[in-house]
Amino acid sequence: MSFSEKISNETHGVGHTLSQAHPVTSQNSVITQGIQSIGVQAWDKGCFNVKISKLKK
């Protein structure tokens, strides 16, 4: 597994820890099912920020 795949895979795991589901549309996202090597995308960052801000309340 390449470095970018490892980073994407770990980020995917963090997303599930934050109760993030796989996207139902074809988003560029590390949360998409399967091994990704694209790195964290804007969609991921936005979703993670929403989840984290809810946890802070």
Distance bins in CASP14 RR format, pairs under 12 A and 6 or more apart:
PFRMAT RR
TARGET T0000
AUTHOR 0000-0000-0000
RMODE 2
METHOD distances of the structure
MODEL  1
1 7 0 0 0 0 0 1 0 0 0 0 0
1 8 0 0 0 0 1 0 0 0 0 0 0
1 9 1 0 0 1 0 0 0 0 0 0 0
1 10 0 0 0 0 0 1 0 0 0 0 0
1 35 1 0 0 1 0 0 0 0 0 0 0
1 36 0 0 0 0 0 1 0 0 0 0 0
1 37 0 0 0 0 1 0 0 0 0 0 0
2 8 0 0 0 0 1 0 0 0 0 0 0
2 9 0 0 0 0 0 1 0 0 0 0 0
2 35 0 0 0 0 1 0 0 0 0 0 0
2 36 0 0 0 0 0 1 0 0 0 0 0
2 37 1 0 0 1 0 0 0 0 0 0 0
2 38 0 0 0 0 0 1 0 0 0 0 0
2 39 0 0 0 0 0 1 0 0 0 0 0
3 9 0 0 0 0 0 1 0 0 0 0 0
3 10 0 0 0 0 0 1 0 0 0 0 0
3 37 0 0 0 0 1 0 0 0 0 0 0
3 39 0 0 0 0 0 1 0 0 0 0 0
4 10 0 0 0 0 0 1 0 0 0 0 0
4 11 0 0 0 0 0 1 0 0 0 0 0
4 30 0 0 0 0 0 1 0 0 0 0 0
4 35 0 0 0 0 0 1 0 0 0 0 0
4 36 0 0 0 0 1 0 0 0 0 0 0
4 37 1 0 1 0 0 0 0 0 0 0 0
4 38 1 0 0 1 0 0 0 0 0 0 0
4 39 1 0 0 1 0 0 0 0 0 0 0
4 40 0 0 0 0 0 1 0 0 0 0 0
5 11 0 0 0 0 0 1 0 0 0 0 0
5 12 0 0 0 0 0 1 0 0 0 0 0
5 30 0 0 0 0 1 0 0 0 0 0 0
5 34 0 0 0 0 0 1 0 0 0 0 0
5 35 1 0 1 0 0 0 0 0 0 0 0
5 36 1 0 0 1 0 0 0 0 0 0 0
5 37 1 0 1 0 0 0 0 0 0 0 0
5 38 0 0 0 0 1 0 0 0 0 0 0
5 39 0 0 0 0 1 0 0 0 0 0 0
6 12 0 0 0 0 0 1 0 0 0 0 0
6 13 0 0 0 0 0 1 0 0 0 0 0
6 30 0 0 0 0 0 1 0 0 0 0 0
6 35 0 0 0 0 1 0 0 0 0 0 0
6 36 0 0 0 0 0 1 0 0 0 0 0
6 37 0 0 0 0 1 0 0 0 0 0 0
6 39 0 0 0 0 0 1 0 0 0 0 0
7 13 0 0 0 0 0 1 0 0 0 0 0
7 14 0 0 0 0 0 1 0 0 0 0 0
7 30 0 0 0 0 1 0 0 0 0 0 0
7 35 0 0 0 0 0 1 0 0 0 0 0
7 36 0 0 0 0 1 0 0 0 0 0 0
7 37 0 0 0 0 1 0 0 0 0 0 0
7 38 0 0 0 0 1 0 0 0 0 0 0
7 39 1 0 1 0 0 0 0 0 0 0 0
7 40 1 0 0 1 0 0 0 0 0 0 0
7 44 0 0 0 0 0 1 0 0 0 0 0
8 14 0 0 0 0 0 1 0 0 0 0 0
8 15 0 0 0 0 0 1 0 0 0 0 0
8 28 0 0 0 0 0 1 0 0 0 0 0
8 29 0 0 0 0 1 0 0 0 0 0 0
8 30 1 0 1 0 0 0 0 0 0 0 0
8 31 0 0 0 0 1 0 0 0 0 0 0
8 32 0 0 0 0 1 0 0 0 0 0 0
8 34 0 0 0 0 1 0 0 0 0 0 0
8 35 1 0 0 1 0 0 0 0 0 0 0
8 36 1 0 1 0 0 0 0 0 0 0 0
8 37 1 0 1 0 0 0 0 0 0 0 0
8 38 1 0 0 1 0 0 0 0 0 0 0
8 39 1 0 1 0 0 0 0 0 0 0 0
8 40 1 0 0 1 0 0 0 0 0 0 0
8 41 0 0 0 0 1 0 0 0 0 0 0
8 44 0 0 0 0 1 0 0 0 0 0 0
9 15 0 0 0 0 0 1 0 0 0 0 0
9 16 0 0 0 0 0 1 0 0 0 0 0
9 30 1 0 0 1 0 0 0 0 0 0 0
9 31 0 0 0 0 0 1 0 0 0 0 0
9 32 0 0 0 0 0 1 0 0 0 0 0
9 33 0 0 0 0 0 1 0 0 0 0 0
9 34 0 0 0 0 1 0 0 0 0 0 0
9 35 1 0 0 1 0 0 0 0 0 0 0
9 36 1 0 0 1 0 0 0 0 0 0 0
9 37 0 0 0 0 1 0 0 0 0 0 0
9 38 0 0 0 0 0 1 0 0 0 0 0
9 39 0 0 0 0 1 0 0 0 0 0 0
9 40 0 0 0 0 0 1 0 0 0 0 0
10 16 0 0 0 0 0 1 0 0 0 0 0
10 17 0 0 0 0 0 1 0 0 0 0 0
10 30 0 0 0 0 1 0 0 0 0 0 0
10 35 0 0 0 0 0 1 0 0 0 0 0
10 36 0 0 0 0 0 1 0 0 0 0 0
10 39 0 0 0 0 0 1 0 0 0 0 0
10 40 0 0 0 0 0 1 0 0 0 0 0
11 17 0 0 0 0 0 1 0 0 0 0 0
11 18 0 0 0 0 0 1 0 0 0 0 0
11 20 0 0 0 0 0 1 0 0 0 0 0
11 29 0 0 0 0 1 0 0 0 0 0 0
11 30 1 0 1 0 0 0 0 0 0 0 0
11 31 0 0 0 0 1 0 0 0 0 0 0
11 32 0 0 0 0 0 1 0 0 0 0 0
11 35 0 0 0 0 0 1 0 0 0 0 0
11 36 0 0 0 0 1 0 0 0 0 0 0
11 37 0 0 0 0 0 1 0 0 0 0 0
11 38 0 0 0 0 1 0 0 0 0 0 0
11 39 1 0 0 1 0 0 0 0 0 0 0
11 40 1 0 1 0 0 0 0 0 0 0 0
11 41 0 0 0 0 1 0 0 0 0 0 0
11 43 0 0 0 0 0 1 0 0 0 0 0
11 44 1 0 0 1 0 0 0 0 0 0 0
11 45 0 0 0 0 1 0 0 0 0 0 0
11 47 0 0 0 0 0 1 0 0 0 0 0
11 48 0 0 0 0 1 0 0 0 0 0 0
12 18 0 0 0 0 0 1 0 0 0 0 0
12 20 0 0 0 0 1 0 0 0 0 0 0
12 21 0 0 0 0 0 1 0 0 0 0 0
12 22 0 0 0 0 1 0 0 0 0 0 0
12 23 0 0 0 0 0 1 0 0 0 0 0
12 29 0 0 0 0 1 0 0 0 0 0 0
12 30 1 0 1 0 0 0 0 0 0 0 0
12 31 1 0 1 0 0 0 0 0 0 0 0
12 32 0 0 0 0 1 0 0 0 0 0 0
12 33 0 0 0 0 1 0 0 0 0 0 0
12 34 0 0 0 0 1 0 0 0 0 0 0
12 35 0 0 0 0 1 0 0 0 0 0 0
12 36 1 0 0 1 0 0 0 0 0 0 0
12 37 0 0 0 0 0 1 0 0 0 0 0
12 38 0 0 0 0 0 1 0 0 0 0 0
12 39 0 0 0 0 1 0 0 0 0 0 0
12 40 0 0 0 0 1 0 0 0 0 0 0
12 41 0 0 0 0 0 1 0 0 0 0 0
12 44 0 0 0 0 1 0 0 0 0 0 0
12 47 0 0 0 0 0 1 0 0 0 0 0
12 48 0 0 0 0 0 1 0 0 0 0 0
13 19 0 0 0 0 0 1 0 0 0 0 0
13 20 0 0 0 0 1 0 0 0 0 0 0
13 22 0 0 0 0 0 1 0 0 0 0 0
13 30 0 0 0 0 1 0 0 0 0 0 0
13 31 0 0 0 0 1 0 0 0 0 0 0
13 33 0 0 0 0 0 1 0 0 0 0 0
13 34 0 0 0 0 0 1 0 0 0 0 0
13 36 0 0 0 0 0 1 0 0 0 0 0
13 40 0 0 0 0 0 1 0 0 0 0 0
13 44 0 0 0 0 0 1 0 0 0 0 0
13 48 0 0 0 0 0 1 0 0 0 0 0
14 20 0 0 0 0 1 0 0 0 0 0 0
14 30 0 0 0 0 1 0 0 0 0 0 0
14 31 0 0 0 0 1 0 0 0 0 0 0
14 40 0 0 0 0 1 0 0 0 0 0 0
14 44 0 0 0 0 1 0 0 0 0 0 0
14 45 0 0 0 0 0 1 0 0 0 0 0
14 47 0 0 0 0 0 1 0 0 0 0 0
14 48 1 0 0 1 0 0 0 0 0 0 0
14 51 0 0 0 0 1 0 0 0 0 0 0
14 52 0 0 0 0 0 1 0 0 0 0 0
15 21 0 0 0 0 1 0 0 0 0 0 0
15 22 0 0 0 0 0 1 0 0 0 0 0
15 23 0 0 0 0 0 1 0 0 0 0 0
15 29 0 0 0 0 1 0 0 0 0 0 0
15 30 0 0 0 0 1 0 0 0 0 0 0
15 31 1 0 0 1 0 0 0 0 0 0 0
15 32 0 0 0 0 0 1 0 0 0 0 0
15 40 0 0 0 0 0 1 0 0 0 0 0
15 43 0 0 0 0 0 1 0 0 0 0 0
15 44 1 0 0 1 0 0 0 0 0 0 0
15 45 0 0 0 0 0 1 0 0 0 0 0
15 46 0 0 0 0 0 1 0 0 0 0 0
15 47 1 0 0 1 0 0 0 0 0 0 0
15 48 1 0 0 1 0 0 0 0 0 0 0
15 49 0 0 0 0 0 1 0 0 0 0 0
15 50 0 0 0 0 0 1 0 0 0 0 0
15 51 1 0 0 1 0 0 0 0 0 0 0
15 52 0 0 0 0 0 1 0 0 0 0 0
16 22 0 0 0 0 1 0 0 0 0 0 0
16 30 0 0 0 0 0 1 0 0 0 0 0
16 31 1 0 0 1 0 0 0 0 0 0 0
16 33 0 0 0 0 0 1 0 0 0 0 0
16 47 0 0 0 0 0 1 0 0 0 0 0
16 48 0 0 0 0 0 1 0 0 0 0 0
16 51 0 0 0 0 0 1 0 0 0 0 0
17 31 0 0 0 0 0 1 0 0 0 0 0
17 48 0 0 0 0 0 1 0 0 0 0 0
17 51 0 0 0 0 1 0 0 0 0 0 0
17 52 0 0 0 0 0 1 0 0 0 0 0
17 55 0 0 0 0 0 1 0 0 0 0 0
18 31 0 0 0 0 1 0 0 0 0 0 0
18 44 0 0 0 0 0 1 0 0 0 0 0
18 46 0 0 0 0 0 1 0 0 0 0 0
18 47 0 0 0 0 1 0 0 0 0 0 0
18 48 1 0 0 1 0 0 0 0 0 0 0
18 49 0 0 0 0 0 1 0 0 0 0 0
18 50 0 0 0 0 1 0 0 0 0 0 0
18 51 1 0 1 0 0 0 0 0 0 0 0
18 52 1 0 0 1 0 0 0 0 0 0 0
18 53 0 0 0 0 0 1 0 0 0 0 0
18 54 0 0 0 0 1 0 0 0 0 0 0
18 55 1 0 0 1 0 0 0 0 0 0 0
19 31 0 0 0 0 0 1 0 0 0 0 0
19 47 0 0 0 0 0 1 0 0 0 0 0
19 48 0 0 0 0 0 1 0 0 0 0 0
19 50 0 0 0 0 0 1 0 0 0 0 0
19 51 1 0 0 1 0 0 0 0 0 0 0
19 52 0 0 0 0 0 1 0 0 0 0 0
19 54 0 0 0 0 1 0 0 0 0 0 0
19 55 0 0 0 0 1 0 0 0 0 0 0
20 27 0 0 0 0 0 1 0 0 0 0 0
20 29 0 0 0 0 1 0 0 0 0 0 0
20 30 0 0 0 0 1 0 0 0 0 0 0
20 31 1 0 1 0 0 0 0 0 0 0 0
20 32 0 0 0 0 0 1 0 0 0 0 0
20 43 0 0 0 0 0 1 0 0 0 0 0
20 44 0 0 0 0 1 0 0 0 0 0 0
20 45 0 0 0 0 0 1 0 0 0 0 0
20 46 0 0 0 0 0 1 0 0 0 0 0
20 47 1 0 1 0 0 0 0 0 0 0 0
20 48 1 0 0 1 0 0 0 0 0 0 0
20 49 0 0 0 0 0 1 0 0 0 0 0
20 50 0 0 0 0 1 0 0 0 0 0 0
20 51 1 0 0 1 0 0 0 0 0 0 0
20 52 0 0 0 0 0 1 0 0 0 0 0
20 54 0 0 0 0 0 1 0 0 0 0 0
21 27 0 0 0 0 0 1 0 0 0 0 0
21 29 0 0 0 0 0 1 0 0 0 0 0
21 31 1 0 0 1 0 0 0 0 0 0 0
21 32 0 0 0 0 0 1 0 0 0 0 0
21 33 0 0 0 0 0 1 0 0 0 0 0
21 47 0 0 0 0 1 0 0 0 0 0 0
21 51 0 0 0 0 0 1 0 0 0 0 0
22 29 0 0 0 0 1 0 0 0 0 0 0
22 30 0 0 0 0 0 1 0 0 0 0 0
22 31 1 0 1 0 0 0 0 0 0 0 0
22 32 1 0 0 1 0 0 0 0 0 0 0
22 33 1 0 1 0 0 0 0 0 0 0 0
22 34 0 0 0 0 1 0 0 0 0 0 0
22 36 0 0 0 0 0 1 0 0 0 0 0
22 44 0 0 0 0 0 1 0 0 0 0 0
22 47 0 0 0 0 0 1 0 0 0 0 0
23 29 1 0 1 0 0 0 0 0 0 0 0
23 30 0 0 0 0 0 1 0 0 0 0 0
23 31 1 0 0 1 0 0 0 0 0 0 0
23 32 1 0 0 1 0 0 0 0 0 0 0
23 33 0 0 0 0 1 0 0 0 0 0 0
23 36 0 0 0 0 0 1 0 0 0 0 0
23 41 0 0 0 0 0 1 0 0 0 0 0
23 43 1 0 0 1 0 0 0 0 0 0 0
23 44 0 0 0 0 1 0 0 0 0 0 0
23 47 0 0 0 0 1 0 0 0 0 0 0
24 31 0 0 0 0 0 1 0 0 0 0 0
24 32 0 0 0 0 0 1 0 0 0 0 0
24 33 0 0 0 0 0 1 0 0 0 0 0
25 31 0 0 0 0 0 1 0 0 0 0 0
25 32 0 0 0 0 1 0 0 0 0 0 0
25 43 0 0 0 0 1 0 0 0 0 0 0
26 32 0 0 0 0 1 0 0 0 0 0 0
26 33 0 0 0 0 0 1 0 0 0 0 0
26 43 0 0 0 0 0 1 0 0 0 0 0
27 33 0 0 0 0 0 1 0 0 0 0 0
27 36 0 0 0 0 0 1 0 0 0 0 0
27 38 0 0 0 0 0 1 0 0 0 0 0
27 41 1 0 0 1 0 0 0 0 0 0 0
27 42 0 0 0 0 1 0 0 0 0 0 0
27 43 1 0 1 0 0 0 0 0 0 0 0
27 44 0 0 0 0 1 0 0 0 0 0 0
27 46 0 0 0 0 0 1 0 0 0 0 0
27 47 0 0 0 0 1 0 0 0 0 0 0
28 36 0 0 0 0 1 0 0 0 0 0 0
28 37 0 0 0 0 0 1 0 0 0 0 0
28 38 1 0 0 1 0 0 0 0 0 0 0
28 39 0 0 0 0 1 0 0 0 0 0 0
28 40 0 0 0 0 0 1 0 0 0 0 0
28 41 1 0 1 0 0 0 0 0 0 0 0
28 42 0 0 0 0 1 0 0 0 0 0 0
28 43 1 0 0 1 0 0 0 0 0 0 0
28 44 0 0 0 0 1 0 0 0 0 0 0
28 45 0 0 0 0 0 1 0 0 0 0 0
29 36 1 0 0 1 0 0 0 0 0 0 0
29 38 0 0 0 0 1 0 0 0 0 0 0
29 39 0 0 0 0 1 0 0 0 0 0 0
29 40 0 0 0 0 1 0 0 0 0 0 0
29 41 1 0 1 0 0 0 0 0 0 0 0
29 42 0 0 0 0 1 0 0 0 0 0 0
29 43 1 0 1 0 0 0 0 0 0 0 0
29 44 1 0 1 0 0 0 0 0 0 0 0
29 45 0 0 0 0 0 1 0 0 0 0 0
29 46 0 0 0 0 0 1 0 0 0 0 0
29 47 0 0 0 0 1 0 0 0 0 0 0
29 48 0 0 0 0 0 1 0 0 0 0 0
30 36 1 0 1 0 0 0 0 0 0 0 0
30 37 0 0 0 0 1 0 0 0 0 0 0
30 38 1 0 0 1 0 0 0 0 0 0 0
30 39 1 0 1 0 0 0 0 0 0 0 0
30 40 1 0 0 1 0 0 0 0 0 0 0
30 41 1 0 0 1 0 0 0 0 0 0 0
30 42 0 0 0 0 0 1 0 0 0 0 0
30 43 0 0 0 0 1 0 0 0 0 0 0
30 44 1 0 1 0 0 0 0 0 0 0 0
30 45 0 0 0 0 0 1 0 0 0 0 0
30 47 0 0 0 0 0 1 0 0 0 0 0
30 48 0 0 0 0 0 1 0 0 0 0 0
31 38 0 0 0 0 0 1 0 0 0 0 0
31 39 0 0 0 0 0 1 0 0 0 0 0
31 40 0 0 0 0 1 0 0 0 0 0 0
31 41 0 0 0 0 1 0 0 0 0 0 0
31 43 0 0 0 0 1 0 0 0 0 0 0
31 44 1 0 0 1 0 0 0 0 0 0 0
31 45 0 0 0 0 0 1 0 0 0 0 0
31 46 0 0 0 0 0 1 0 0 0 0 0
31 47 1 0 0 1 0 0 0 0 0 0 0
31 48 0 0 0 0 1 0 0 0 0 0 0
31 51 0 0 0 0 0 1 0 0 0 0 0
32 38 0 0 0 0 1 0 0 0 0 0 0
32 39 0 0 0 0 0 1 0 0 0 0 0
32 41 0 0 0 0 1 0 0 0 0 0 0
32 43 0 0 0 0 1 0 0 0 0 0 0
32 44 0 0 0 0 1 0 0 0 0 0 0
36 44 0 0 0 0 1 0 0 0 0 0 0
38 44 0 0 0 0 1 0 0 0 0 0 0
39 45 0 0 0 0 0 1 0 0 0 0 0
40 46 0 0 0 0 1 0 0 0 0 0 0
40 47 0 0 0 0 0 1 0 0 0 0 0
40 48 0 0 0 0 1 0 0 0 0 0 0
40 49 0 0 0 0 0 1 0 0 0 0 0
41 47 0 0 0 0 1 0 0 0 0 0 0
41 48 0 0 0 0 0 1 0 0 0 0 0
42 48 0 0 0 0 0 1 0 0 0 0 0
42 49 0 0 0 0 0 1 0 0 0 0 0
43 49 0 0 0 0 0 1 0 0 0 0 0
43 50 0 0 0 0 0 1 0 0 0 0 0
44 50 0 0 0 0 0 1 0 0 0 0 0
44 51 0 0 0 0 0 1 0 0 0 0 0
44 52 0 0 0 0 0 1 0 0 0 0 0
45 51 0 0 0 0 0 1 0 0 0 0 0
45 52 0 0 0 0 0 1 0 0 0 0 0
46 52 0 0 0 0 1 0 0 0 0 0 0
46 53 0 0 0 0 1 0 0 0 0 0 0
47 53 0 0 0 0 0 1 0 0 0 0 0
47 54 0 0 0 0 0 1 0 0 0 0 0
48 54 0 0 0 0 0 1 0 0 0 0 0
48 55 0 0 0 0 0 1 0 0 0 0 0
49 55 0 0 0 0 0 1 0 0 0 0 0
49 56 0 0 0 0 0 1 0 0 0 0 0
50 56 0 0 0 0 0 1 0 0 0 0 0
50 57 0 0 0 0 0 1 0 0 0 0 0
51 57 0 0 0 0 0 1 0 0 0 0 0
END
